[in-house]
Every structure is written in C-alpha cells, then in structure tokens.
Amino acid sequence: MFKPVIIIPCYNHAAAFAHFAVKIAQVGIPVIVVDDGGVPSQVEKLQNICAAHNFRYIRQFPNGGKGRAMKTGFNAARESGFTHGLQIDADGQHDIADITKFFELARKNPESLIVGNPVYDASAPRARRIGRKVTDFWVAVETLNRHMPDAMCGMRVYPLNKTCAEMRHLRFHRMGFDIEIMVKLYWAGMQIITQPTRVIYPPNGVSNFKMLRDNLYIFLLHTYLCVIMPFGMCKRVINHGKRN
C-alpha cells in the first residue's frame, strides 16, 4: 500500500505560505501543516489558510524547532494511516512542480529515503552555499561515503514506519534535524535516492536561520555524530547483512 501525505513545518511564514498553499492544494495530496509555536498574529492567518484548502492544522506550542515539528507531523501522519510523508518547507523555496516526481520515486522505492538534490540559481546566498559544502564534508565523514546527497535540503520523502521508529533516537531537534535523521536512517540501512529539484531564495523571504546560533548548533551536531559514527556504521553493516 502506498498512501502519501505532505507534511509542512511552519514558523511565522503565513505570508509566504498563503501563495505557496494554492499550488500545494492543486497537487491533490492530503496536507498536514504543523505550526511550530508561531506568534498569535500568525496563528490566525495560518489557520485560515489551512481551512480554505482543507489542510489539517496542528498547533505545537511553545516553539520546539523544525525537528520537533516534523516529529509531530510524522506521528500524526502515521497514526492517520499514511505510509509516506513528503517534507517541504513553508517559505516557498522549493519547486512544487517536483512533488509528483518525488512521489513517483517513492512509489517505486517504498523502503528508500528520497532526498532532494538542490539546483540553485543566482538567488542563493554565498554563505549558505559554503555552509552546505562544509556539512557535505562532515556527512561524508560520518557515513564513510563521499557520495551522500545534500543533507540540508528540506524537500524529501520518508517511509513513515521506519522513520518514526528511528526518530526516537534523535538528539537534535532544531536546524540539525535534516542532517541527523538522514545520517541515522543511513546507519539503519536505508537506501537513499536523490531527485534533482530547483531551490530559490525569494527576494523578500524571511529566514528562521540564525547564522551564529544555528551554525554552532550544527557544529555540535557534527561533533556528536562523529563521536558515535563507529557504532552507527556497525549498525549499518549488521542491517545490510540481515537484508542479504
């Protein structure tokens, strides 16, 4: 059985999401929006957008970070009988036209993690590109695999059963979530497949990424993953042996 859902974490992005939601609704896939402790003025706007498009709205308070919002969304989706969840950010950076391609890959590879391989245009800030390259390096170290995909792309499809089981072991719940869950699913033996997707940075876009705080947070995440990497790779070898 393949029963997909779209899961969107949102933190004070109601204005951007208003335009984004119209296109998401046209895809024809159920949507769960997790409001991660947005300010009161944003809550009402987001609730109205969700009601207008028949999206399921979940309020999480106080703000717990992207990782906690995704965990809330994953659990709600799994409890509702969905098998696969497509994560997409609410800020309008991702190409909605690619959603069907992601789900087609997931349908053909139901046990795999489908991760976006971002194709940037000139709008991508140089600092963000450099930061991603640094993370790519450390993810290659943590997985002993220099062919790992972009670990920070916020558009991907997760098999919900295995993801919900693995996310119980997560330690970082904010901007490090995308990195940690991908590395730990890889350690758990999951195959990772990439799908090219266009990523833009809207000129008036609002980013929740705080340069100093979040870069320090990601540094601590990579330190943690490097320390436990031998155990993680042993886990992958064991799981690979079981499959064979």
C-alpha positions in Angstrom: 0.0 0.0 0.0 1.2 3.5 -0.8 -0.7 6.3 0.9 1.2 9.6 0.7 0.8 12.9 2.6 2.6 16.2 2.5 3.9 17.5 5.9 4.8 21.2 6.2 6.5 22.7 9.3 5.7 26.4 9.6 7.1 29.0 11.9 5.8 32.6 11.2 5.7 32.0 7.5 2.0 32.7 7.0 2.5 35.4 4.3 4.8 33.2 2.1 2.7 30.2 2.8 -0.5 31.9 1.5 0.8 31.9 -2.0 2.5 28.6 -1.6 -0.6 26.8 -0.3 -2.6 27.5 -3.5 -0.1 25.5 -5.6 0.2 22.8 -2.9 -3.6 22.3 -2.9 -3.5 21.7 -6.7 -1.3 18.7 -6.2 -4.3 16.8 -4.8 -2.4 15.1 -1.9 -3.5 15.4 1.7 -1.6 18.0 3.7 -0.6 18.4 7.3 0.7 21.7 8.5 2.5 21.9 11.8 2.5 25.4 13.3 5.7 25.4 15.4 4.7 27.9 18.1 4.1 30.9 15.8 3.2 34.3 17.2 -0.6 34.9 17.7 -0.9 37.2 14.7 0.5 34.4 12.5 -1.7 31.7 14.0 -5.0 33.0 12.8 -3.7 33.6 9.3 -2.2 30.1 9.1 -5.4 28.6 10.4 -7.5 30.4 7.8 -5.2 29.3 5.0 -5.4 25.7 6.1 -9.2 25.9 6.5 -9.5 27.4 3.0 -7.6 24.5 1.4 -8.8 21.7 3.7 -5.3 21.2 5.2 -5.0 19.6 8.6 -3.7 22.2 11.0 -1.7 21.1 14.1 -0.6 23.7 16.7 2.6 22.9 18.6 3.4 25.3 21.4 5.9 26.5 22.5 8.3 26.7 19.6 10.3 23.5 19.6 12.3 23.7 16.4 11.9 22.1 13.0 12.8 18.7 14.2 10.1 18.6 16.8 7.6 19.9 14.3 8.5 17.2 11.9 8.2 14.5 14.6 4.8 15.8 15.4 3.8 15.7 11.7 5.3 12.2 11.1 3.5 10.7 14.1 0.2 12.3 13.2 0.5 11.1 9.6 1.4 7.5 10.6 -1.5 7.4 13.1 -3.8 8.5 10.3 -2.8 5.6 8.1 -0.4 7.3 5.7 2.7 5.4 4.6 5.0 8.1 3.2 5.4 11.7 4.1 6.9 14.4 1.8 8.6 17.1 3.9 8.6 20.6 2.3 9.4 23.9 3.9 6.7 26.6 4.1 8.9 29.5 2.9 8.4 28.9 -0.9 12.0 27.9 -1.7 11.1 24.6 -3.2 9.6 23.8 -6.6 6.1 22.4 -6.1 6.1 21.0 -9.6 8.6 18.4 -8.5 6.4 16.9 -5.8 4.9 14.3 -8.3 8.4 13.3 -9.2 9.4 12.7 -5.6 6.3 10.6 -5.0 6.8 8.6 -8.2 10.3 7.7 -7.0 8.9 6.8 -3.5 6.2 4.6 -5.0 8.8 2.7 -7.0 11.2 2.5 -4.0 8.9 2.4 -0.9 11.7 1.4 1.5 14.0 4.2 0.5 14.5 7.8 1.6 14.1 10.2 -1.4 16.2 13.3 -0.9 16.2 16.5 -3.0 19.4 17.3 -4.8 19.1 21.1 -4.9 19.7 23.0 -8.1 20.4 26.6 -7.1 20.1 29.8 -9.1 21.8 33.2 -8.6 19.5 34.0 -5.6 21.3 31.5 -3.3 23.4 33.4 -0.7 27.1 32.6 -0.9 27.3 32.0 2.8 24.6 29.4 2.7 26.3 27.6 -0.2 29.6 27.4 1.7 27.8 26.2 4.8 26.2 23.4 2.9 29.6 22.3 1.5 31.0 22.1 5.0 28.1 20.0 6.1 28.5 17.8 3.0 32.1 17.1 4.0 31.2 16.1 7.6 28.3 13.9 6.5 30.8 12.1 4.2 33.0 11.5 7.2 30.1 10.4 9.4 28.9 7.9 6.8 32.2 6.9 5.2 30.5 7.7 1.9 31.6 10.7 -0.2 28.5 10.2 -2.4 26.0 11.2 0.2 23.3 13.7 -1.0 22.8 17.3 0.3 21.9 16.7 3.9 20.2 20.1 4.4 17.7 20.0 1.5 14.3 20.5 3.1 12.4 18.5 0.4 12.3 14.7 0.8 10.0 11.7 1.1 10.3 9.5 4.2 8.9 5.9 4.6 6.9 6.7 7.8 7.1 3.4 9.7 10.9 3.2 9.7 11.4 6.9 10.1 9.1 7.1 13.2 11.0 4.2 14.7 14.4 5.8 14.1 13.4 9.3 15.2 13.1 8.1 18.8 16.9 8.2 18.8 17.3 11.7 17.6 19.1 14.2 19.9 19.0 17.4 17.9 15.5 19.0 17.2 16.1 22.3 15.5 18.1 23.1 12.3 20.2 20.0 12.7 17.1 17.7 12.2 17.5 17.2 8.4 21.2 16.2 8.9 20.7 13.9 11.9 17.7 12.0 10.6 19.3 11.3 7.2 22.6 10.1 8.7 20.8 7.9 11.2 18.5 6.4 8.6 21.6 5.6 6.5 23.2 3.9 9.5 19.9 2.0 10.0 20.5 0.5 6.5 18.1 2.6 4.5 18.9 3.3 0.8 19.0 7.0 -0.2 17.9 8.1 -3.6 18.2 11.6 -4.9 15.9 13.7 -7.1 17.1 17.0 -8.6 14.9 19.9 -7.6 15.1 23.7 -8.1 15.7 25.8 -5.0 15.2 29.6 -4.9 15.6 32.3 -2.3 12.8 34.8 -2.7 14.0 38.4 -2.5 11.6 39.3 0.3 11.8 35.9 2.0 12.0 35.5 5.8 14.6 33.0 7.1 14.5 31.5 10.5 18.1 30.5 10.2 20.3 32.4 12.8 23.8 32.5 11.5 25.8 32.3 14.8 23.4 30.2 16.9 22.4 27.7 14.2 26.0 27.2 12.9 27.1 26.5 16.4 24.2 24.1 16.8 25.2 22.3 13.6 28.8 22.1 14.7 27.8 20.4 17.9 25.6 18.0 15.9 28.5 17.0 13.7 30.8 16.5 16.7 28.2 14.2 18.2 27.7 12.3 15.0 31.5 11.8 14.5 31.8 10.5 18.1 29.1 7.9 17.7 30.0 7.2 14.0 31.7 3.8 14.7 28.6 2.5 16.4 26.4 3.8 13.6 28.5 2.2 10.9 28.5 -1.1 12.8 24.7 -0.9 12.8 24.6 -0.3 9.1 26.9 -3.3 8.4 24.6 -5.5 10.6 21.4 -4.3 8.9 23.0 -4.8 5.5 23.9 -8.4 6.5 20.4 -9.1 7.6 19.0 -8.0 4.2 21.4 -10.2 2.4 
